[in-house]
Amino acid sequence: MVKARRSRPVRRRTARRVVVAAVVLGLAGGGALAVQLAGRDSGTAGRDAQGVSTGVRATEVPSQAAETGPPTPAGTAAELSPSAALAACAGSLTAGDPVLSAARIGVDHWSQHVQARTDLLAGLQTEAVTRAIWKRTRLAGPGDQQQYAAALSAWNPHSSKCAGLEPTTENTRFRAAAAACQTRAAVVTRAIAASRPAMTDWQTHLANMTRHAAGEMTAEHAQHLWEESWRTAPAHISAYRAAMGDVAKAPACAPTE
């Protein structure tokens, strides 16, 4: 008797299940630029050519700052509809306001710094009063430069938004508004340009005081540089103030619906 062969058990393949898990991590960051002013009045760090202690250090102002101001449409004014072009121009001028504000504060401190020497030499105030003015404005100087540089960085992307804006006869509805915006854009641009020499004079003097306090220049050389700045500063300050007078008289720029 022949025994029946046992059939081997059929191995069934078990399907492997592949589970894919995706984990997305969102990193939201503030990243606000922390700028630390590098100078504090030491009171004993040395005396500058003006006769006051120079413990302040020059600060490096940020080369870029977070863009501020209202959003403006992309493209030049010539590429936009009349209403969009007016809105872009008005927005750019709003972004320019902080530059003028920062310059007004900084130039005023620099003007006081310069005028203090003028009044001292003319016998209009005491040496103690003069030193107090020098110290107060010198300590404010690094902050002046920081605020001005940040405002300029925010203004630069907007500075051309009024380019090509023309009050043409084809767009009679917007002619008056376009003319006003064009006029204001011109005087604001000139005022910002005029603020640069005055603020640069202030920045240079702050740097020279820091170099002298650090022993990087002699008192004689520091005095020479200070007297040069004192002589040339009034022209730049006056030019800026004249440009700001034009801004005050310029018409407002506002979008027209």
Secondary structure, DSSP 8 states (H G I E B T S, - for coil): ------------------------------------------SSS-B-TTSSB---------S-----S----SS-GGGS-HHHHHHHHHHHHHHHHHHHHHHHHHHHHHHHHHHHHHHHHTTSS-HHHHHHHHHHHHHHHHHHHHHHHHHHHHHGGGTTTTTT----GGGGGGHHHHHHHHHHHHHHHHHHHHHHHHHHHHHHHHHHHHHHHTTSS-HHHHHHHHHHHHHHHHHHHHHHHHHHHHHHHS-------
